Amino acid sequence: MSEVFMQNYHRLPVTFANGNGAWLFDTDGKKYLDFTSGIAVNCLGHNYPPLVRAVAEQAAKLFHVSNYYQSDTAAAFAEKLVAACAPGGMKNVFLANSGAEANEGACKIARKYSLKKYGPGRHTIVTLRGSFHGRTITTLAATGQDKFHKDFGPFTEGFAYIPGGDIGALDRALDGKTVAGLLIEAVQGESGIVPQTQEFIEEAARLCAERDILLMFDEIQCGMGRTGTFLAFEQYSFNGKPLKADVVALAKGLAGGIPAGAVLAGEKAAAVFESGDHGSTFGGNPVAAAAGIVVLETVNNPAFLAEISRKGEKIMAAIRAWNHPAVQEVRGRGLMIAIDIDRDAWPVLEEGIARAGKNINSRSSGNGLLLLSAGQKTLRLLPPYIISEDEIDQGLETLRKLLE
Ligand SMILES: *Cc1c(COP(=O)(O)O)cnc(C)c1O
């Protein structure tokens, strides 16, 4: 491995040379079935032909124009994205490059919305314990896990954390005098696939509406169809009607592997950013936008989304049917799945799983299987949406053998 990298990643000794669909091939020619999608990024798998074509065609025309000019590709992407998020209440969008940047945009929108309407002092953003919102100083502050709050302080002030599911804490934290926004992952990803309950989300929506606090969803990992609906929070209701948010942050799978992020706003917050308020040199990059158009055209389709749910149910049912003593719990939505493994059985897996990392080299067959871990005892499965039945069966068989 190159010596010139900073030592912030625990990279495994595997070098991938190319990919095809749900498979990756290393430089020794070994095959790996990808149950990670590059952490929910390669949602259409590797080298998806329409995606390759769209990127190549756009690259041959132009790579980049600054946001001082119009781009038909960026505009087409933005139109499709807002349309895809319209059922969630979204009206317009700011295009960025990453998740952290999308969440920064969300925080800025909440702060300015509240400042203009209520004056200074009402700037706190409430987030949940176990959340993950990014690695910039502000999004680390937004992240409700103490292990992220060391070494890099002082952090951005004005964040408060409450336990997910705790309606009393929610009511106390969302006071109308100091709080500008509530930022939630409908299904927490990094901390181990933790869906919020209907009761908690509905109460959050009610309190936010009543106290004029922006209800913001970080859908960076759980959005873009991952849970079987285009946005994960669409599976929640408010007063018997589909839930609508004020702000939504997206990234990861948004352009299928090309860096892209977005923050979208609903009616309340759509006019918060005025000329000069926010920007990003690369945001809306035409190559990323061309890729994003393919992702949206493919994923935002009821039949395609239904397949994501069906495949996820199939995987979860299959693992539960093993009745394996080491498997404590299987949970998830769509192709966002967690398997809690007994602490005593975990060391068995550890031989195959590098701690930070997440790669299982199958001992039983020639093929490897790529998996993610989350915390101390959870395996996280995020297969690409295009994975076939047969590939699912192969991956599950490898995993089952590993547990023996
Ligand atoms: C990955 C992730 C982020 C950060 O995204 P980056 O693109 O790495 O900045 C933020 N929120 C959630 C929920 C994520 O999963």
The ligand as an ORCA input file, in Angstrom:
! r2SCAN-3c Opt
* xyz 0 1
  C     -22.276      8.769      4.676
  C     -23.224      9.627      5.411
  C     -22.995     11.003      5.571
  C     -21.740     11.677      5.094
  O     -21.607     11.631      3.712
  P     -20.194     11.992      3.013
  O     -20.507     11.947      1.557
  O     -19.207     10.978      3.462
  O     -19.842     13.356      3.482
  C     -23.972     11.743      6.215
  N     -25.093     11.170      6.682
  C     -25.347      9.853      6.529
  C     -26.633      9.287      7.044
  C     -24.419      9.036      5.911
  O     -24.649      7.721      5.804
*
